[in-house]
Amino acid sequence: MKNKNLTGYLVDVRDELTGSITISNTLDALYDILNCDLIDITYLTLGKKVFCVIVDDEGLLKDAPKISAVSASGRPMLVGNLLIVSADGGEEFASLLPEDIPLIEQHIRFIATQQYPYPYPAICNIHC
């Protein structure tokens, strides 16, 4: 990764926050914001646009993981904090465009589970 800033959309299920965030484009910054030691990258589609999602690779191994992404059919897809960035950067992470933020925000919902009955934000209706 090049050492420059990266603007993405954070879904923080631990602190129950969401929003656009700009961080240093380093592994240490990603580990810090995602509260993890190892990242993984997946892709999701919102509408007709594909985004890159950076997640905790060991999220399912943690005690009582919180769901952070739900498919259009209601199936849990990802757990733990996640950072959504542009998939247009090729092999590099790319910052979101300003018009990407409202598209992402249209898919933020408050969900509750049996383990976490108090609603918290997650990204919903995604296609992986």
N, C-alpha and C positions, 0 to 999 in steps of 0.2 A: 504494500500500500504506500502511496505517496503521502508525504507528511503535509497535508493541507486540511482545510476544514471540510466537513461533510454535514449537509443538512438532510435530516430525515424526519420521520414521524415516529415518535416513541409511544408504544403501548406498554405502560409500566403497571403490571398487575400487582406487584408487591406494594407500591405506594399509592395505587389506584389513581394514576394520572395518565393523561394522553396529551399529545400536542407536538407541534413542530419543534425541533431542537437542532442546534448546530454544535458539533463537537469536533475535536481534532480527529483527523482520519488516521488513527493509529489503533493497533490491537489493544493497547492498554486502555484507551478511551472507550472502546467497544466493550471490553471486559467490565469496566467500571459501570457504564450506563446499563448494561444488561445484567449486572450482578452475577457474573459467571467466570469460569476459568477456561472455557473452550467454546468457540463459536461454530455454528453451522450456518449454511446459506441455503435457502429454498426460494421458491418463486410462487407468487400468487397473482391471480387475475381479479381485478375489480373493474366491472364493466368490460371494456375492450382493451384495457391497459394492463400490462404485466409489470409487476414490481418485484424487486429483490427484497427478501426478508432475512435479517440477521437475527439468529436466535441462539439460546443456550443449548449446545449440543448434548448436555447431560441433564436437561430439564426434567425428563421423566424419571431420572434416578434420584431426584431430590425428594425429601419428605413433603408430602401433601402439595404436589405441584398444582398451580392454578392455571386453568385453561385461558389462553390468550387469543385464540383464533378458532372460529367455528365455520364449518362449510355451509353452503347454501341449503344442504339437506339437514342441517342441525348437528352434524357430527363434529366432535372436537378434533382439531387438526394440529394445533401447536400449544405448548405450555410455556409459562414463564414470560419474562419481559421480552419484547421484540422491537426491532428497529426496522422500519420500512424505508427503503431508499430506491432510487431509480434503477431500473434494469438496463438502462441505455449506456452504461459505462463500459461494456465489454468485460474485461477481466478486472477492471478497477471498480470500486464502489463509486457511484455518481450521486450527486445531490438531487433531491426532488426539485421539480419546477414549481413555481408558485401555484399554478393551476392544478397540481397534483393534490395539494392539501385538502381542498373541498371534496374532491372525489373520495379520498380516504376517509374523511370525517363523516361522509354519508353512510359508511359501513361500521361506525363505532356504535355499539349498543352496550347497555348495562345488563350483565348476565348474573345469575346466581346458580349455585349447585348445592347439592345436599351437604357437601363438606364446607362450602362457603355460601351460606344463605343470604348474606348481606351483598346486594348487587355491586359489581365492580365493572370497569370498562374492558371491553374486548373487541376485536375486529370480527365482524360477522358477515355471512353471505359471501364467502370467498370461494374461489375455485383454484385448486392447486394442480 
